Amino acid sequence: MSTYLVTGGSSGIGLSIAHRLGSEGHSVVLAARSPDRLEAAARTLRQEEIDCATHRLDVRDADAVSALVQGLPSVDGVVNNAAGNFACPTVDLTPNGFRAVVEISLYGTFFTSQALARRLIAEGRPGVILNIIATYAWTGAPGVAHSAAAKAGMLAFTKSVAREWGEHGIRVNALAPGFVPTSEASANILSDPDAESAMRGLIPLGRFGATEEIAEAASFLMSDRAEYITGAVLTVDGGRSLGLAMHGARTRRPGKG
């Protein structure tokens, strides 16, 4: 079995992905900034006898990222899930706000991916990288120009290094989840009582996704079942990013979930 590093792995989608990989027999290394969240996540995984290690890490620190990746006893892949985001009209966005989001999502992905590739190439071993992006990397979205710019950069980075590192047996793919109502996402996006029904009306399948469904897709892309897939983007959003007909969204009964 393999060892996978999951950044932003202490909660939400990252923790769900780590749980899925661990339940398949892999060892997982959780990296995040909050020691308390990391410890809570590790307890959850270890209760299910998942082999789990934790490391406090700010992915914006290139030296710290390199030290972690090079210092692990073994590592076969990374899930770049660490991200920062907040809703803000672009005209009100501060330079620091823009910079923080881009540095966490895009720079962090670069630092972690490069560190892993350097180690794998030096060791002559194959590996896999999965970058968690968002559909607004190509659709755009109001209020998240900073995050959209970062995710679009991650998408271009994914395709670029997939071409570069394929000869070394390193696969690099991206996963674009739709809205998943984690506690943080719900607090930020579903605070308006009408927001949930309005958002569901834009999704062809009529419901939001679950973290377990995103983890299922991540598990596939990280596994040998996807050994001939690289430079690809898997969208898991219930069809939300397909766009609307000219007459707009229609009222429909919500789906399951």
Secondary structure, 3 states (H helix, E strand, C coil): CCEEEEECCCCHHHHHHHHHHHHCCCEEEEEECCHHHHHHHHHHHHCCCCCEEEEECCCCCHHHHHHHHHHCCCCCEEEECCCCCCCCCHHHCCHHHHHHHHHHHHHHHHHHHHHHHHHHHHHCCCEEEEEECCCHHHHCCCCCHHHHHHHHHHHHHHHHHHHHHHHHCEEEEEEEECCCCCHHHHHHHCCCCCHHHHHHCCCCCCCCCCHHHHHHHHHHHHCHHHCCCCCCEEEECCCHHHCCCCCCCCCCCCCCC
